[in-house]
Amino acid sequence: MKLIVILLGLLLALLGLAGLATPAPLIQSVSRVWSVPRGLYLAVTLRLFFGAALLGIAPESRFPVALQVIGILSLISALVLPLIGLRRMQELLRWWTSRSDRFIRLWAILALLFGLFLIYACL
């Protein structure tokens, strides 16, 4: 379980670096994946997997309470997302992708930091 969370943290950190360096390709990729119906199912599946992985590793991590809270929030978001529906998710995606490069880079920095936090919490 530890390796899974470390790999997820590495993936988030790399996505953050990519978004920081070149936000346009990241926006195009996000739009392509998340704007179709299977994107909703993928989002739910990833959140369930991420939440379960965090809850599984939390007791042996450096920050057990933080990882438990994030894991629970991830699971809750996986349950709520289908209720929100694809149309609302597409509206949110359109809003997010229409923001400035500075805004996207800010989110990329947050993704980078969160990924590094996950790695540190598990080592």
PyMOL commands that place a pseudoatom at each C-alpha (Angstrom):
pseudoatom trace, name=CA, resn=MET, resi=1, chain=A, elem=C, hetatm=0, pos=[0.000, 0.000, 0.000]
pseudoatom trace, name=CA, resn=LYS, resi=2, chain=A, elem=C, hetatm=0, pos=[2.885, 2.325, 0.809]
pseudoatom trace, name=CA, resn=LEU, resi=3, chain=A, elem=C, hetatm=0, pos=[4.331, 1.938, -2.685]
pseudoatom trace, name=CA, resn=ILE, resi=4, chain=A, elem=C, hetatm=0, pos=[0.950, 2.728, -4.257]
pseudoatom trace, name=CA, resn=VAL, resi=5, chain=A, elem=C, hetatm=0, pos=[0.604, 5.996, -2.339]
pseudoatom trace, name=CA, resn=ILE, resi=6, chain=A, elem=C, hetatm=0, pos=[4.216, 6.944, -3.074]
pseudoatom trace, name=CA, resn=LEU, resi=7, chain=A, elem=C, hetatm=0, pos=[3.594, 6.321, -6.786]
pseudoatom trace, name=CA, resn=LEU, resi=8, chain=A, elem=C, hetatm=0, pos=[0.381, 8.372, -6.639]
pseudoatom trace, name=CA, resn=GLY, resi=9, chain=A, elem=C, hetatm=0, pos=[2.324, 11.165, -4.943]
pseudoatom trace, name=CA, resn=LEU, resi=10, chain=A, elem=C, hetatm=0, pos=[5.008, 10.958, -7.620]
pseudoatom trace, name=CA, resn=LEU, resi=11, chain=A, elem=C, hetatm=0, pos=[2.367, 11.096, -10.356]
pseudoatom trace, name=CA, resn=LEU, resi=12, chain=A, elem=C, hetatm=0, pos=[0.733, 14.158, -8.780]
pseudoatom trace, name=CA, resn=ALA, resi=13, chain=A, elem=C, hetatm=0, pos=[4.107, 15.860, -8.378]
pseudoatom trace, name=CA, resn=LEU, resi=14, chain=A, elem=C, hetatm=0, pos=[5.022, 15.161, -12.010]
pseudoatom trace, name=CA, resn=LEU, resi=15, chain=A, elem=C, hetatm=0, pos=[1.641, 16.439, -13.220]
pseudoatom trace, name=CA, resn=GLY, resi=16, chain=A, elem=C, hetatm=0, pos=[2.204, 19.535, -11.117]
pseudoatom trace, name=CA, resn=LEU, resi=17, chain=A, elem=C, hetatm=0, pos=[5.624, 20.071, -12.678]
pseudoatom trace, name=CA, resn=ALA, resi=18, chain=A, elem=C, hetatm=0, pos=[4.176, 19.583, -16.155]
pseudoatom trace, name=CA, resn=GLY, resi=19, chain=A, elem=C, hetatm=0, pos=[1.391, 22.074, -15.465]
pseudoatom trace, name=CA, resn=LEU, resi=20, chain=A, elem=C, hetatm=0, pos=[3.854, 24.541, -14.028]
pseudoatom trace, name=CA, resn=ALA, resi=21, chain=A, elem=C, hetatm=0, pos=[6.133, 24.325, -17.064]
pseudoatom trace, name=CA, resn=THR, resi=22, chain=A, elem=C, hetatm=0, pos=[3.477, 24.185, -19.802]
pseudoatom trace, name=CA, resn=PRO, resi=23, chain=A, elem=C, hetatm=0, pos=[-0.131, 24.641, -18.679]
pseudoatom trace, name=CA, resn=ALA, resi=24, chain=A, elem=C, hetatm=0, pos=[-1.716, 24.463, -22.162]
pseudoatom trace, name=CA, resn=PRO, resi=25, chain=A, elem=C, hetatm=0, pos=[-1.014, 20.752, -22.836]
pseudoatom trace, name=CA, resn=LEU, resi=26, chain=A, elem=C, hetatm=0, pos=[-2.209, 19.894, -19.325]
pseudoatom trace, name=CA, resn=ILE, resi=27, chain=A, elem=C, hetatm=0, pos=[-5.467, 21.771, -19.923]
pseudoatom trace, name=CA, resn=GLN, resi=28, chain=A, elem=C, hetatm=0, pos=[-5.972, 19.996, -23.258]
pseudoatom trace, name=CA, resn=SER, resi=29, chain=A, elem=C, hetatm=0, pos=[-5.370, 16.583, -21.699]
pseudoatom trace, name=CA, resn=VAL, resi=30, chain=A, elem=C, hetatm=0, pos=[-7.682, 17.272, -18.774]
pseudoatom trace, name=CA, resn=SER, resi=31, chain=A, elem=C, hetatm=0, pos=[-10.404, 18.518, -21.120]
pseudoatom trace, name=CA, resn=ARG, resi=32, chain=A, elem=C, hetatm=0, pos=[-10.117, 15.500, -23.382]
pseudoatom trace, name=CA, resn=VAL, resi=33, chain=A, elem=C, hetatm=0, pos=[-10.283, 12.947, -20.550]
pseudoatom trace, name=CA, resn=TRP, resi=34, chain=A, elem=C, hetatm=0, pos=[-12.803, 14.465, -18.141]
pseudoatom trace, name=CA, resn=SER, resi=35, chain=A, elem=C, hetatm=0, pos=[-15.367, 15.949, -20.565]
pseudoatom trace, name=CA, resn=VAL, resi=36, chain=A, elem=C, hetatm=0, pos=[-16.776, 12.609, -21.783]
pseudoatom trace, name=CA, resn=PRO, resi=37, chain=A, elem=C, hetatm=0, pos=[-19.105, 10.228, -19.913]
pseudoatom trace, name=CA, resn=ARG, resi=38, chain=A, elem=C, hetatm=0, pos=[-16.365, 7.699, -19.178]
pseudoatom trace, name=CA, resn=GLY, resi=39, chain=A, elem=C, hetatm=0, pos=[-14.411, 10.561, -17.582]
pseudoatom trace, name=CA, resn=LEU, resi=40, chain=A, elem=C, hetatm=0, pos=[-17.025, 10.688, -14.828]
pseudoatom trace, name=CA, resn=TYR, resi=41, chain=A, elem=C, hetatm=0, pos=[-16.611, 6.960, -14.180]
pseudoatom trace, name=CA, resn=LEU, resi=42, chain=A, elem=C, hetatm=0, pos=[-12.845, 7.337, -14.238]
pseudoatom trace, name=CA, resn=ALA, resi=43, chain=A, elem=C, hetatm=0, pos=[-13.020, 10.213, -11.743]
pseudoatom trace, name=CA, resn=VAL, resi=44, chain=A, elem=C, hetatm=0, pos=[-15.177, 8.155, -9.385]
pseudoatom trace, name=CA, resn=THR, resi=45, chain=A, elem=C, hetatm=0, pos=[-12.911, 5.110, -9.700]
pseudoatom trace, name=CA, resn=LEU, resi=46, chain=A, elem=C, hetatm=0, pos=[-9.728, 7.113, -9.125]
pseudoatom trace, name=CA, resn=ARG, resi=47, chain=A, elem=C, hetatm=0, pos=[-11.186, 8.825, -6.065]
pseudoatom trace, name=CA, resn=LEU, resi=48, chain=A, elem=C, hetatm=0, pos=[-12.317, 5.514, -4.599]
pseudoatom trace, name=CA, resn=PHE, resi=49, chain=A, elem=C, hetatm=0, pos=[-8.895, 3.986, -5.225]
pseudoatom trace, name=CA, resn=PHE, resi=50, chain=A, elem=C, hetatm=0, pos=[-7.055, 7.043, -3.880]
pseudoatom trace, name=CA, resn=GLY, resi=51, chain=A, elem=C, hetatm=0, pos=[-9.235, 7.244, -0.770]
pseudoatom trace, name=CA, resn=ALA, resi=52, chain=A, elem=C, hetatm=0, pos=[-8.866, 3.548, -0.012]
pseudoatom trace, name=CA, resn=ALA, resi=53, chain=A, elem=C, hetatm=0, pos=[-5.094, 3.703, -0.515]
pseudoatom trace, name=CA, resn=LEU, resi=54, chain=A, elem=C, hetatm=0, pos=[-4.774, 6.665, 1.842]
pseudoatom trace, name=CA, resn=LEU, resi=55, chain=A, elem=C, hetatm=0, pos=[-6.911, 5.008, 4.497]
pseudoatom trace, name=CA, resn=GLY, resi=56, chain=A, elem=C, hetatm=0, pos=[-4.850, 1.849, 4.149]
pseudoatom trace, name=CA, resn=ILE, resi=57, chain=A, elem=C, hetatm=0, pos=[-1.507, 3.567, 4.626]
pseudoatom trace, name=CA, resn=ALA, resi=58, chain=A, elem=C, hetatm=0, pos=[-2.605, 6.209, 7.157]
pseudoatom trace, name=CA, resn=PRO, resi=59, chain=A, elem=C, hetatm=0, pos=[-1.848, 4.240, 10.364]
pseudoatom trace, name=CA, resn=GLU, resi=60, chain=A, elem=C, hetatm=0, pos=[1.780, 3.668, 9.380]
pseudoatom trace, name=CA, resn=SER, resi=61, chain=A, elem=C, hetatm=0, pos=[2.408, 7.130, 7.906]
pseudoatom trace, name=CA, resn=ARG, resi=62, chain=A, elem=C, hetatm=0, pos=[3.983, 10.222, 9.434]
pseudoatom trace, name=CA, resn=PHE, resi=63, chain=A, elem=C, hetatm=0, pos=[0.623, 12.022, 9.355]
pseudoatom trace, name=CA, resn=PRO, resi=64, chain=A, elem=C, hetatm=0, pos=[-2.067, 9.415, 10.066]
pseudoatom trace, name=CA, resn=VAL, resi=65, chain=A, elem=C, hetatm=0, pos=[-4.875, 11.842, 10.876]
pseudoatom trace, name=CA, resn=ALA, resi=66, chain=A, elem=C, hetatm=0, pos=[-4.210, 14.004, 7.815]
pseudoatom trace, name=CA, resn=LEU, resi=67, chain=A, elem=C, hetatm=0, pos=[-4.161, 11.003, 5.478]
pseudoatom trace, name=CA, resn=GLN, resi=68, chain=A, elem=C, hetatm=0, pos=[-7.316, 9.602, 7.073]
pseudoatom trace, name=CA, resn=VAL, resi=69, chain=A, elem=C, hetatm=0, pos=[-9.139, 12.907, 6.595]
pseudoatom trace, name=CA, resn=ILE, resi=70, chain=A, elem=C, hetatm=0, pos=[-7.962, 13.238, 2.983]
pseudoatom trace, name=CA, resn=GLY, resi=71, chain=A, elem=C, hetatm=0, pos=[-8.871, 9.592, 2.331]
pseudoatom trace, name=CA, resn=ILE, resi=72, chain=A, elem=C, hetatm=0, pos=[-12.370, 10.046, 3.745]
pseudoatom trace, name=CA, resn=LEU, resi=73, chain=A, elem=C, hetatm=0, pos=[-12.867, 13.244, 1.732]
pseudoatom trace, name=CA, resn=SER, resi=74, chain=A, elem=C, hetatm=0, pos=[-11.761, 11.403, -1.393]
pseudoatom trace, name=CA, resn=LEU, resi=75, chain=A, elem=C, hetatm=0, pos=[-14.277, 8.618, -0.752]
pseudoatom trace, name=CA, resn=ILE, resi=76, chain=A, elem=C, hetatm=0, pos=[-17.059, 11.129, -0.067]
pseudoatom trace, name=CA, resn=SER, resi=77, chain=A, elem=C, hetatm=0, pos=[-16.250, 12.984, -3.288]
pseudoatom trace, name=CA, resn=ALA, resi=78, chain=A, elem=C, hetatm=0, pos=[-16.413, 9.673, -5.169]
pseudoatom trace, name=CA, resn=LEU, resi=79, chain=A, elem=C, hetatm=0, pos=[-19.918, 9.119, -3.812]
pseudoatom trace, name=CA, resn=VAL, resi=80, chain=A, elem=C, hetatm=0, pos=[-21.084, 12.688, -4.481]
pseudoatom trace, name=CA, resn=LEU, resi=81, chain=A, elem=C, hetatm=0, pos=[-19.652, 13.036, -7.992]
pseudoatom trace, name=CA, resn=PRO, resi=82, chain=A, elem=C, hetatm=0, pos=[-22.263, 10.812, -9.697]
pseudoatom trace, name=CA, resn=LEU, resi=83, chain=A, elem=C, hetatm=0, pos=[-24.987, 12.850, -7.990]
pseudoatom trace, name=CA, resn=ILE, resi=84, chain=A, elem=C, hetatm=0, pos=[-23.516, 16.025, -9.446]
pseudoatom trace, name=CA, resn=GLY, resi=85, chain=A, elem=C, hetatm=0, pos=[-23.578, 14.453, -12.886]
pseudoatom trace, name=CA, resn=LEU, resi=86, chain=A, elem=C, hetatm=0, pos=[-21.679, 14.790, -16.115]
pseudoatom trace, name=CA, resn=ARG, resi=87, chain=A, elem=C, hetatm=0, pos=[-23.264, 18.086, -17.193]
pseudoatom trace, name=CA, resn=ARG, resi=88, chain=A, elem=C, hetatm=0, pos=[-22.237, 19.887, -14.010]
pseudoatom trace, name=CA, resn=MET, resi=89, chain=A, elem=C, hetatm=0, pos=[-18.786, 18.311, -14.162]
pseudoatom trace, name=CA, resn=GLN, resi=90, chain=A, elem=C, hetatm=0, pos=[-18.413, 19.586, -17.743]
pseudoatom trace, name=CA, resn=GLU, resi=91, chain=A, elem=C, hetatm=0, pos=[-19.458, 23.091, -16.639]
pseudoatom trace, name=CA, resn=LEU, resi=92, chain=A, elem=C, hetatm=0, pos=[-16.864, 23.046, -13.878]
pseudoatom trace, name=CA, resn=LEU, resi=93, chain=A, elem=C, hetatm=0, pos=[-14.262, 21.779, -16.341]
pseudoatom trace, name=CA, resn=ARG, resi=94, chain=A, elem=C, hetatm=0, pos=[-15.106, 24.564, -18.819]
pseudoatom trace, name=CA, resn=TRP, resi=95, chain=A, elem=C, hetatm=0, pos=[-14.768, 27.134, -16.037]
pseudoatom trace, name=CA, resn=TRP, resi=96, chain=A, elem=C, hetatm=0, pos=[-11.450, 25.669, -14.849]
pseudoatom trace, name=CA, resn=THR, resi=97, chain=A, elem=C, hetatm=0, pos=[-9.929, 25.437, -18.345]
pseudoatom trace, name=CA, resn=SER, resi=98, chain=A, elem=C, hetatm=0, pos=[-10.955, 29.000, -19.211]
pseudoatom trace, name=CA, resn=ARG, resi=99, chain=A, elem=C, hetatm=0, pos=[-8.827, 30.431, -16.383]
pseudoatom trace, name=CA, resn=SER, resi=100, chain=A, elem=C, hetatm=0, pos=[-5.511, 32.155, -16.980]
pseudoatom trace, name=CA, resn=ASP, resi=101, chain=A, elem=C, hetatm=0, pos=[-2.167, 30.382, -17.140]
pseudoatom trace, name=CA, resn=ARG, resi=102, chain=A, elem=C, hetatm=0, pos=[-1.330, 31.948, -13.777]
pseudoatom trace, name=CA, resn=PHE, resi=103, chain=A, elem=C, hetatm=0, pos=[-4.380, 30.267, -12.226]
pseudoatom trace, name=CA, resn=ILE, resi=104, chain=A, elem=C, hetatm=0, pos=[-3.476, 26.902, -13.769]
pseudoatom trace, name=CA, resn=ARG, resi=105, chain=A, elem=C, hetatm=0, pos=[0.107, 27.254, -12.574]
pseudoatom trace, name=CA, resn=LEU, resi=106, chain=A, elem=C, hetatm=0, pos=[-1.113, 27.961, -9.047]
pseudoatom trace, name=CA, resn=TRP, resi=107, chain=A, elem=C, hetatm=0, pos=[-3.084, 24.699, -9.098]
pseudoatom trace, name=CA, resn=ALA, resi=108, chain=A, elem=C, hetatm=0, pos=[-0.042, 22.966, -10.566]
pseudoatom trace, name=CA, resn=ILE, resi=109, chain=A, elem=C, hetatm=0, pos=[2.060, 24.179, -7.635]
pseudoatom trace, name=CA, resn=LEU, resi=110, chain=A, elem=C, hetatm=0, pos=[-0.573, 22.833, -5.243]
pseudoatom trace, name=CA, resn=ALA, resi=111, chain=A, elem=C, hetatm=0, pos=[-0.526, 19.462, -7.036]
pseudoatom trace, name=CA, resn=LEU, resi=112, chain=A, elem=C, hetatm=0, pos=[3.269, 19.380, -6.855]
pseudoatom trace, name=CA, resn=LEU, resi=113, chain=A, elem=C, hetatm=0, pos=[3.268, 20.192, -3.137]
pseudoatom trace, name=CA, resn=PHE, resi=114, chain=A, elem=C, hetatm=0, pos=[0.505, 17.711, -2.380]
pseudoatom trace, name=CA, resn=GLY, resi=115, chain=A, elem=C, hetatm=0, pos=[2.335, 14.973, -4.276]
pseudoatom trace, name=CA, resn=LEU, resi=116, chain=A, elem=C, hetatm=0, pos=[5.534, 15.711, -2.359]
pseudoatom trace, name=CA, resn=PHE, resi=117, chain=A, elem=C, hetatm=0, pos=[3.566, 15.700, 0.906]
pseudoatom trace, name=CA, resn=LEU, resi=118, chain=A, elem=C, hetatm=0, pos=[2.184, 12.237, 0.122]
pseudoatom trace, name=CA, resn=ILE, resi=119, chain=A, elem=C, hetatm=0, pos=[5.666, 10.928, -0.627]
pseudoatom trace, name=CA, resn=TYR, resi=120, chain=A, elem=C, hetatm=0, pos=[7.091, 12.438, 2.556]
pseudoatom trace, name=CA, resn=ALA, resi=121, chain=A, elem=C, hetatm=0, pos=[4.187, 11.155, 4.647]
pseudoatom trace, name=CA, resn=CYS, resi=122, chain=A, elem=C, hetatm=0, pos=[4.843, 7.597, 3.484]
pseudoatom trace, name=CA, resn=LEU, resi=123, chain=A, elem=C, hetatm=0, pos=[8.649, 7.486, 3.712]
for i in range(1, 123): cmd.bond("trace and resi %d" % i, "trace and resi %d" % (i + 1))
show_as sticks, trace
zoom trace
